[in-house]
Every structure is written in C-alpha cells, then in structure tokens.
Amino acid sequence: MKAIQVAKTGGPEVLTLVDIPAPTPKPNEALVKISAIGVNFIDVYFREGRYPAPLPFVDGQEAAGVVTEIGSEVKLLKVGDHVAYTGVLGSYAEYAVIPADRLVKVPSGVDDRQAAAAMLQGMTAHYLLYGSYPLKKGETALIHAAAGGMGLLLVQMAKNIGARVIGTAGSAEKAKLASEAGADEVILYNDQDFETETRRLTDGKGVHVVYDGVGKTTFEKDFKVLRPRGYLVLFGGSSGPVAPFDPMKLTQSGSLFLTRPSLGHYIATREELEQRAGAVLGMIAGGKLKLRIHQAYKLEDAQQAHRDLEARKTTGKLLLIP
C-alpha cells in the first residue's frame, strides 16, 4: 500500500511517499480501507518531533473509510461498515489497522469526507464547549482564529447553545466566513487590537471564556479580556508554544482559570467516544453543523497540504485522498 512516512523529523519535505505492506489486524483490531484523511496541526507536531514517535512512522491521526477485515475478538463491527476515527497514528495511508473500540460507525446522511473532516475538530469543539468550559446560553465567548477549520465549528456550536460569540480573524475574507457561521462580532487582529476591541464590545466587563488554539501570540492578552473568574481554554499553539508563566498572574487578573486540555482525555472511554462522535455526526446529518472543506489533496501531495496548513492561509478543513 502507499503511505506517507516520516523517517526523520523536520519540515514538510520529510513527508515521503513509500510503498509498504498493508497491515494485518490483531484480534481486537479492524483493517480499514481509507477513503479520506484529515490533516491537522497535531500531524505537524509529530512531523517536527515536538510530539515524539518511534521512527520511521506513518503520519496522521484521523480518517474515515470502510472495514475490510476484522480481528477474531471484534464484536462491535462487521466487514463493510463505514467507520471513522481519530487519535491513532498512521492515517496517511491507503489502509490502517485500528483498535475496534476506537472506531465509530458513520451514520447515513454523512459521507466519508465529512466524517474524516469532523472527527478530530468536531469532537474537539464539542468537548471544549460542553466539557472544558460548559458554555451557557447568554454568556459571551471569544474564539480565536474563528474562520479556521476549528473556529468555524466552535462558532456554530456556540451559537447553537445560544451564546454571544466574538471571533478574531486575519482578513476581511475570513471575517466574512466567521460572520456567516454565526459570529456576532469579528475582530480583524491585523488591523485592530483584540484586547481593546473585546473590552469595548463587552463594555469593559470582559468575556466569560476564551477558546484559544493560537497560543504564543494571543496568550498574554487573553488574560486581559476575561472577566473575573473567567476561563482561558488553551487547546492549541498554531503560532508556537506558550512560554512558562507565573500562576500568580491568574490571581492578579481576577482569579482566573486556565486549562490546557486534550481530546484524548475527553474520549478516553468507549461510552464518551460514542457520545461525542454521535453528537457531532448527528449535528452534521441534521444540518445543524456545516463543514467547510477548504481543499482535498492527493495523498502524494501531503507536503503541500502541510505547507498550506502552516501558512495559516486556509479557511476550513484540509483532506488527503488516497
């Protein structure tokens, strides 16, 4: 089978198309013929070595496809099932073996491309809004990078809850996308200071929560836009990792809360995985959550997909198609 392998960590150029044997499922695994692969910043972190993995490895953490073989102990699935998953390394390939309890069935009304685009970001948006800080109707949230793949899902889900959403975006085109997704106000962070604008838009009170996947360039000002006892939910670092800081800053800024969550801890059990995936895929099937797929690349064009993702010029989800 064809796969994108990383033999040494580094830039996008280390993503190498190789021909390797298709894997065989163990008793508790299923073999999935992959039809669509999600591209995410976590793939960049593995490629760079920020998240270590034994070399060589096949990059990628998210995909959807069809079960073609099951192990002897698998009871949850059968051959022919359309399934999706996230959180298991090795999706940049034509086939992958996945523990059966990490696979979820894709419901009718959702195609494989939608499922591959929704698993990581959709469930992340779900746990951020319903778990890390359970957003309530009438509250105000600041969502950074509101026109990105994650941002557009967060905006839609937050509006479905009934919250007021202030988004940040890097261009008028992106601001329009965020507004169309439901954002009440969008701050152009290249032209406006998001701290000043957020304070103005909230009459100086600040927001209840900041959902921040940007990290380094936004972190310090995030504290200044929160109301007392507000929550900073830092779930990514697309601009780079945050520097160490003194927890006394939380006290000085109003007894704030800071969490750095990870999807894996919010889908740790089979029950929670099914609940979150079912909620997200159900929203898509019901038309309550619209996915924006920015571009679908051929598997062999994985290097370009990473370059485009890291340039932060994309609006929506990137896919690879084997």
One Martini backbone bead per residue (centre of mass of N, CA, C, O) as a GRO file, in nm:
protein
  322
    1MET     BB    1   0.102   0.032   0.013
    2LYS     BB    2   0.038   0.362   0.039
    3ALA     BB    3   0.252   0.609   0.215
    4ILE     BB    4   0.331   0.853   0.471
    5GLN     BB    5   0.659   0.896   0.572
    6VAL     BB    6   0.876   0.928   0.870
    7ALA     BB    7   1.234   0.913   0.912
    8LYS     BB    8   1.264   1.226   0.976
    9THR     BB    9   1.260   1.507   1.134
   10GLY     BB   10   1.073   1.812   1.018
   11GLY     BB   11   0.975   1.928   0.748
   12PRO     BB   12   0.769   1.866   0.481
   13GLU     BB   13   1.002   1.703   0.324
   14VAL     BB   14   0.973   1.431   0.517
   15LEU     BB   15   0.733   1.357   0.346
   16THR     BB   16   0.707   1.018   0.231
   17LEU     BB   17   0.654   0.821  -0.036
   18VAL     BB   18   0.548   0.481   0.013
   19ASP     BB   19   0.594   0.119  -0.005
   20ILE     BB   20   0.392  -0.093   0.195
   21PRO     BB   21   0.263  -0.316   0.382
   22ALA     BB   22  -0.023  -0.426   0.473
   23PRO     BB   23  -0.191  -0.460   0.747
   24THR     BB   24  -0.273  -0.671   1.031
   25PRO     BB   25  -0.509  -0.770   1.234
   26LYS     BB   26  -0.582  -0.802   1.541
   27PRO     BB   27  -0.821  -0.930   1.743
   28ASN     BB   28  -0.902  -0.600   1.826
   29GLU     BB   29  -0.906  -0.530   1.516
   30ALA     BB   30  -0.927  -0.318   1.218
   31LEU     BB   31  -0.948  -0.296   0.872
   32VAL     BB   32  -0.898   0.007   0.683
   33LYS     BB   33  -1.022   0.160   0.401
   34ILE     BB   34  -0.915   0.458   0.294
   35SER     BB   35  -1.090   0.770   0.178
   36ALA     BB   36  -1.023   0.981   0.421
   37ILE     BB   37  -0.807   1.256   0.542
   38GLY     BB   38  -0.703   1.431   0.810
   39VAL     BB   39  -0.561   1.756   0.861
   40ASN     BB   40  -0.330   1.846   1.130
   41PHE     BB   41  -0.132   1.995   1.368
   42ILE     BB   42  -0.042   1.726   1.501
   43ASP     BB   43   0.114   1.632   1.248
   44VAL     BB   44   0.331   1.848   1.271
   45TYR     BB   45   0.437   1.775   1.554
   46PHE     BB   46   0.534   1.493   1.468
   47ARG     BB   47   0.715   1.577   1.229
   48GLU     BB   48   0.902   1.767   1.418
   49GLY     BB   49   0.909   1.621   1.727
   50ARG     BB   50   0.731   1.739   1.955
   51TYR     BB   51   0.600   1.460   1.907
   52PRO     BB   52   0.700   1.160   1.984
   53ALA     BB   53   0.816   0.895   1.755
   54PRO     BB   54   0.892   0.617   1.617
   55LEU     BB   55   1.127   0.541   1.381
   56PRO     BB   56   0.938   0.504   1.147
   57PHE     BB   57   0.635   0.689   1.042
   58VAL     BB   58   0.295   0.732   1.005
   59ASP     BB   59   0.111   0.984   0.955
   60GLY     BB   60  -0.164   1.064   1.128
   61GLN     BB   61  -0.517   1.080   1.308
   62GLU     BB   62  -0.739   1.080   1.060
   63ALA     BB   63  -1.037   0.894   0.945
   64ALA     BB   64  -1.214   0.733   0.666
   65GLY     BB   65  -1.406   0.421   0.598
   66VAL     BB   66  -1.370   0.067   0.530
   67VAL     BB   67  -1.429  -0.241   0.639
   68THR     BB   68  -1.222  -0.545   0.548
   69GLU     BB   69  -1.128  -0.642   0.846
   70ILE     BB   70  -1.140  -0.867   1.132
   71GLY     BB   71  -1.095  -0.964   1.433
   72SER     BB   72  -1.177  -1.230   1.646
   73GLU     BB   73  -1.288  -1.010   1.889
   74VAL     BB   74  -1.486  -0.857   1.710
   75LYS     BB   75  -1.828  -0.707   1.773
   76LEU     BB   76  -1.891  -0.399   1.670
   77LEU     BB   77  -1.813  -0.508   1.380
   78LYS     BB   78  -1.820  -0.514   1.014
   79VAL     BB   79  -1.792  -0.584   0.707
   80GLY     BB   80  -1.865  -0.261   0.543
   81ASP     BB   81  -1.829  -0.054   0.739
   82HIS     BB   82  -1.863   0.277   0.816
   83VAL     BB   83  -1.579   0.464   0.938
   84ALA     BB   84  -1.426   0.645   1.219
   85TYR     BB   85  -1.130   0.841   1.333
   86THR     BB   86  -0.915   0.926   1.620
   87GLY     BB   87  -0.586   0.901   1.777
   88VAL     BB   88  -0.435   0.726   1.546
   89LEU     BB   89  -0.152   0.647   1.417
   90GLY     BB   90  -0.151   0.622   1.042
   91SER     BB   91  -0.351   0.773   0.809
   92TYR     BB   92  -0.129   0.814   0.572
   93ALA     BB   93  -0.313   0.588   0.396
   94GLU     BB   94  -0.481   0.313   0.252
   95TYR     BB   95  -0.425   0.165   0.530
   96ALA     BB   96  -0.561   0.063   0.864
   97VAL     BB   97  -0.509  -0.026   1.197
   98ILE     BB   98  -0.777  -0.046   1.445
   99PRO     BB   99  -0.916  -0.024   1.724
  100ALA     BB  100  -1.243  -0.100   1.760
  101ASP     BB  101  -1.299   0.105   2.014
  102ARG     BB  102  -1.210   0.365   1.806
  103LEU     BB  103  -1.456   0.311   1.633
  104VAL     BB  104  -1.706   0.472   1.429
  105LYS     BB  105  -2.004   0.497   1.300
  106VAL     BB  106  -2.143   0.610   1.004
  107PRO     BB  107  -2.403   0.780   0.929
  108SER     BB  108  -2.656   0.854   0.763
  109GLY     BB  109  -2.580   1.162   0.586
  110VAL     BB  110  -2.266   1.080   0.599
  111ASP     BB  111  -1.969   1.115   0.462
  112ASP     BB  112  -1.635   1.045   0.456
  113ARG     BB  113  -1.536   1.336   0.436
  114GLN     BB  114  -1.696   1.447   0.672
  115ALA     BB  115  -1.589   1.253   0.887
  116ALA     BB  116  -1.285   1.325   0.853
  117ALA     BB  117  -1.343   1.641   0.918
  118ALA     BB  118  -1.490   1.587   1.226
  119MET     BB  119  -1.352   1.427   1.450
  120LEU     BB  120  -1.140   1.613   1.578
  121GLN     BB  121  -1.277   1.898   1.561
  122GLY     BB  122  -1.562   1.826   1.651
  123MET     BB  123  -1.489   1.696   1.929
  124THR     BB  124  -1.333   1.936   2.030
  125ALA     BB  125  -1.560   2.140   2.027
  126HIS     BB  126  -1.740   1.978   2.217
  127TYR     BB  127  -1.554   1.963   2.473
  128LEU     BB  128  -1.504   2.266   2.505
  129LEU     BB  129  -1.825   2.346   2.530
  130TYR     BB  130  -1.911   2.080   2.732
  131GLY     BB  131  -1.639   2.053   2.929
  132SER     BB  132  -1.413   2.258   2.994
  133TYR     BB  133  -1.644   2.488   2.915
  134PRO     BB  134  -1.971   2.521   2.988
  135LEU     BB  135  -2.159   2.673   2.780
  136LYS     BB  136  -2.398   2.938   2.799
  137LYS     BB  137  -2.669   3.094   2.771
  138GLY     BB  138  -2.566   3.442   2.734
  139GLU     BB  139  -2.284   3.412   2.696
  140THR     BB  140  -1.933   3.508   2.639
  141ALA     BB  141  -1.718   3.442   2.357
  142LEU     BB  142  -1.379   3.391   2.261
  143ILE     BB  143  -1.267   3.322   1.920
  144HIS     BB  144  -1.002   3.210   1.774
  145ALA     BB  145  -0.976   3.157   1.456
  146ALA     BB  146  -1.289   3.160   1.331
  147ALA     BB  147  -1.208   3.053   1.013
  148GLY     BB  148  -1.125   2.794   1.081
  149GLY     BB  149  -1.193   2.475   1.122
  150MET     BB  150  -1.244   2.508   1.428
  151GLY     BB  151  -1.383   2.787   1.446
  152LEU     BB  152  -1.643   2.723   1.281
  153LEU     BB  153  -1.744   2.510   1.482
  154LEU     BB  154  -1.749   2.677   1.741
  155VAL     BB  155  -1.943   2.893   1.647
  156GLN     BB  156  -2.187   2.713   1.583
  157MET     BB  157  -2.214   2.575   1.862
  158ALA     BB  158  -2.239   2.834   2.032
  159LYS     BB  159  -2.499   2.931   1.889
  160ASN     BB  160  -2.671   2.680   1.958
  161ILE     BB  161  -2.659   2.751   2.268
  162GLY     BB  162  -2.675   3.094   2.290
  163ALA     BB  163  -2.427   3.257   2.244
  164ARG     BB  164  -2.190   3.498   2.242
  165VAL     BB  165  -1.975   3.587   1.957
  166ILE     BB  166  -1.625   3.649   1.946
  167GLY     BB  167  -1.407   3.701   1.682
  168THR     BB  168  -1.104   3.613   1.513
  169ALA     BB  169  -0.922   3.760   1.226
  170GLY     BB  170  -0.696   3.822   0.934
  171SER     BB  171  -0.950   3.893   0.740
  172ALA     BB  172  -1.223   3.983   0.563
  173GLU     BB  173  -1.281   3.703   0.449
  174LYS     BB  174  -1.276   3.557   0.726
  175ALA     BB  175  -1.486   3.731   0.869
  176LYS     BB  176  -1.720   3.644   0.685
  177LEU     BB  177  -1.719   3.345   0.762
  178ALA     BB  178  -1.770   3.387   1.065
  179SER     BB  179  -2.039   3.535   1.029
  180GLU     BB  180  -2.183   3.305   0.869
  181ALA     BB  181  -2.152   3.107   1.124
  182GLY     BB  182  -2.245   3.346   1.373
  183ALA     BB  183  -2.084   3.575   1.445
  184ASP     BB  184  -2.137   3.880   1.600
  185GLU     BB  185  -1.822   3.942   1.613
  186VAL     BB  186  -1.525   4.070   1.430
  187ILE     BB  187  -1.174   4.070   1.468
  188LEU     BB  188  -0.905   4.236   1.314
  189TYR     BB  189  -0.589   4.166   1.423
  190ASN     BB  190  -0.418   4.343   1.209
  191ASP     BB  191  -0.598   4.623   1.275
  192GLN     BB  192  -0.672   4.523   1.567
  193ASP     BB  193  -0.703   4.519   1.908
  194PHE     BB  194  -0.840   4.263   2.081
  195GLU     BB  195  -0.847   4.380   2.361
  196THR     BB  196  -0.985   4.652   2.311
  197GLU     BB  197  -1.235   4.539   2.155
  198THR     BB  198  -1.343   4.345   2.371
  199ARG     BB  199  -1.387   4.556   2.589
  200ARG     BB  200  -1.583   4.727   2.423
  201LEU     BB  201  -1.797   4.498   2.352
  202THR     BB  202  -1.822   4.455   2.695
  203ASP     BB  203  -1.805   4.718   2.863
  204GLY     BB  204  -1.537   4.608   3.032
  205LYS     BB  205  -1.607   4.306   3.141
  206GLY     BB  206  -1.576   4.077   2.956
  207VAL     BB  207  -1.535   3.739   2.921
  208HIS     BB  208  -1.600   3.411   3.013
  209VAL     BB  209  -1.440   3.297   2.747
  210VAL     BB  210  -1.144   3.147   2.600
  211TYR     BB  211  -1.074   3.012   2.277
  212ASP     BB  212  -0.733   2.881   2.226
  213GLY     BB  213  -0.527   2.780   1.926
  214VAL     BB  214  -0.265   2.974   1.908
  215GLY     BB  215  -0.108   3.111   2.173
  216LYS     BB  216   0.165   3.294   2.181
  217THR     BB  217   0.020   3.570   2.051
  218THR     BB  218  -0.245   3.563   2.273
  219PHE     BB  219  -0.209   3.486   2.576
  220GLU     BB  220  -0.157   3.753   2.737
  221LYS     BB  221  -0.435   3.896   2.644
  222ASP     BB  222  -0.645   3.696   2.746
  223PHE     BB  223  -0.645   3.791   3.046
  224LYS     BB  224  -0.760   4.093   2.967
  225VAL     BB  225  -1.063   3.974   2.855
  226LEU     BB  226  -1.143   3.867   3.127
  227ARG     BB  227  -1.342   3.803   3.364
  228PRO     BB  228  -1.393   3.733   3.663
  229ARG     BB  229  -1.351   3.391   3.670
  230GLY     BB  230  -1.245   3.315   3.410
  231TYR     BB  231  -1.176   3.126   3.100
  232LEU     BB  232  -0.884   2.957   2.975
  233VAL     BB  233  -0.882   2.775   2.667
  234LEU     BB  234  -0.597   2.590   2.580
  235PHE     BB  235  -0.575   2.388   2.263
  236GLY     BB  236  -0.324   2.545   2.121
  237GLY     BB  237  -0.018   2.632   1.883
  238SER     BB  238   0.004   2.781   1.586
  239SER     BB  239   0.229   3.016   1.690
  240GLY     BB  240   0.321   2.857   1.937
  241PRO     BB  241   0.451   2.814   2.231
  242VAL     BB  242   0.410   2.873   2.556
  243ALA     BB  243   0.541   3.033   2.801
  244PRO     BB  244   0.630   3.040   3.096
  245PHE     BB  245   0.433   3.099   3.400
  246ASP     BB  246   0.286   3.275   3.660
  247PRO     BB  247   0.012   3.192   3.855
  248MET     BB  248  -0.033   3.481   3.975
  249LYS     BB  249  -0.176   3.596   3.722
  250LEU     BB  250  -0.456   3.482   3.789
  251THR     BB  251  -0.505   3.661   4.034
  252GLN     BB  252  -0.443   3.948   3.911
  253SER     BB  253  -0.684   3.896   3.677
  254GLY     BB  254  -0.934   3.744   3.858
  255SER     BB  255  -0.936   3.445   3.928
  256LEU     BB  256  -0.845   3.250   3.712
  257PHE     BB  257  -0.873   3.003   3.451
  258LEU     BB  258  -0.660   2.724   3.342
  259THR     BB  259  -0.659   2.517   3.043
  260ARG     BB  260  -0.494   2.210   2.889
  261PRO     BB  261  -0.641   2.028   2.671
  262SER     BB  262  -0.740   1.691   2.551
  263LEU     BB  263  -0.916   1.475   2.368
  264GLY     BB  264  -0.830   1.199   2.494
  265HIS     BB  265  -0.963   1.276   2.784
  266TYR     BB  266  -1.273   1.300   2.636
  267ILE     BB  267  -1.237   0.981   2.491
  268ALA     BB  268  -1.144   0.739   2.682
  269THR     BB  269  -1.415   0.616   2.652
  270ARG     BB  270  -1.648   0.458   2.473
  271GLU     BB  271  -1.890   0.623   2.565
  272GLU     BB  272  -1.771   0.908   2.503
  273LEU     BB  273  -1.706   0.867   2.209
  274GLU     BB  274  -1.996   0.805   2.114
  275GLN     BB  275  -2.125   1.065   2.219
  276ARG     BB  276  -1.956   1.274   2.060
  277ALA     BB  277  -1.971   1.158   1.775
  278GLY     BB  278  -2.281   1.145   1.764
  279ALA     BB  279  -2.330   1.447   1.797
  280VAL     BB  280  -2.169   1.551   1.552
  281LEU     BB  281  -2.285   1.370   1.325
  282GLY     BB  282  -2.578   1.456   1.386
  283MET     BB  283  -2.545   1.757   1.314
  284ILE     BB  284  -2.474   1.705   1.019
  285ALA     BB  285  -2.722   1.536   0.934
  286GLY     BB  286  -2.921   1.786   1.050
  287GLY     BB  287  -2.781   2.077   0.966
  288LYS     BB  288  -2.624   2.216   1.233
  289LEU     BB  289  -2.345   2.137   1.082
  290LYS     BB  290  -2.101   2.301   0.888
  291LEU     BB  291  -1.866   2.214   0.655
  292ARG     BB  292  -1.531   2.326   0.560
  293ILE     BB  293  -1.369   2.233   0.268
  294HIS     BB  294  -1.095   2.361   0.131
  295GLN     BB  295  -0.914   2.087   0.062
  296ALA     BB  296  -0.826   1.817  -0.166
  297TYR     BB  297  -0.564   1.592  -0.160
  298LYS     BB  298  -0.336   1.405  -0.253
  299LEU     BB  299  -0.140   1.197  -0.086
  300GLU     BB  300   0.133   1.294  -0.235
  301ASP     BB  301   0.051   1.610  -0.124
  302ALA     BB  302   0.130   1.648   0.183
  303GLN     BB  303   0.336   1.875   0.184
  304GLN     BB  304   0.142   2.098   0.083
  305ALA     BB  305  -0.063   2.076   0.306
  306HIS     BB  306   0.135   2.165   0.530
  307ARG     BB  307   0.211   2.439   0.415
  308ASP     BB  308  -0.076   2.555   0.415
  309LEU     BB  309  -0.137   2.521   0.713
  310GLU     BB  310   0.116   2.687   0.827
  311ALA     BB  311   0.033   2.960   0.674
  312ARG     BB  312  -0.267   3.037   0.752
  313LYS     BB  313  -0.461   3.039   0.462
  314THR     BB  314  -0.689   2.872   0.564
  315THR     BB  315  -1.054   2.778   0.529
  316GLY     BB  316  -1.063   2.503   0.689
  317LYS     BB  317  -1.042   2.184   0.570
  318LEU     BB  318  -0.802   1.925   0.528
  319LEU     BB  319  -0.742   1.676   0.275
  320LEU     BB  320  -0.674   1.333   0.205
  321ILE     BB  321  -0.654   1.122  -0.098
  322PRO     BB  322  -0.585   0.790  -0.195
   0.00000   0.00000   0.00000
